[in-house]
């Protein structure tokens, strides 16, 4: 089974506010590994659905979530969302990963 890269999605600091904004677009295929990288100058809140807070992404943070190794799956047609905790003014948040 081969890993297939998912196109990187991103959102710039200027597009992040106090309400959830989608990072790029929804995933069309269920990712098995997600990589989140922040070059933002403030912490932001991450959500899987744009409603429920999942976890914060800290300034300069990176997070790798490996669903497949842990025997989990994430449904397709969901999108990564972020909103302000701090007020980011520079940088971007990037979301990428792999599917099989």
N, C-alpha and C positions, 0 to 999 in steps of 0.2 A: 504494500500500500504506500503510495507516494503522498507527501505533504504538498499541498497546493497553496501558494501564497495568496493572501487576500490583499486587494489594493488598499494602500494606506489612506486613511481618512484623517482630516485635521480641522481644527477650528482655531482662529486667531484670537488673541486676548480681547480685541475690540468687539468681537461678536459674542462675548460671554457676559451675561447680566445676572440679575437676581432670579430669573426664571429659566427653566431648563431649555437648552438649545441642543439640537442634534449635532453630533460630530460627523460631518460629511453627509452620510445617508445611511439608511438601514442596511444591514448585511443581507444579501440575497441568498447566501448559503450559510448554514450553521458553522461558526468557527469552532475549531477544537483547541486552538491556542490563541490567546489574545495578548498583545503587547501594547501597553499604554506608556507613553513617554511625555513628560511635561517639561517644556522650557519656559513655562509661565513664571512670572515674578510673584505670584500669590497662589495659595492653596485653593482648589476648586472641589466641588462636590460632584461625584460620579453617580449616574443612575443607569440601569438597564432599560427602563421603560419611560423615563421622563416624568415619573410621578413619585416613585419611592426612592429615597436616598439610599445608596448602596455603601459607599465609602469615600473618604476624601483622597484626593491626589495632591500630594504636597509639592511645594516649589521644587523644581528640578528633579521630581520623582520619576521612578520607572517601576512598572508592575507587570509581571508575566503571570498569566493565569492559564494553567494547563488542565483543561476540562477532561480530556481523553485519558490521561494517566490516572486520574482519580475516578474513572468509571462514570463520569457525569457527561451530560449533554446539555447544550443550550439551544433553545428553539431558533429556527431561522426567522427571518423577517423581524428582527428586533434591531434597535439602533442604540449606539452609545450616546448618552446625553451628559452634559455638564452644566453647572450653574455656579455662581460666585459663592465663595465663603469669604475670601478676601476680595479685593477689587483689582484683578489683573490688568496691567497696562501694557506689558510687553510679553513677547513669546507666543507660543502656540501649544496646543495639546494634540498629540498624534496617537492614532489607534490603528494597529495593523494586526497581522496574525496569519494563521494557517488553517486550512480545512483539509479533509482527506476525501 
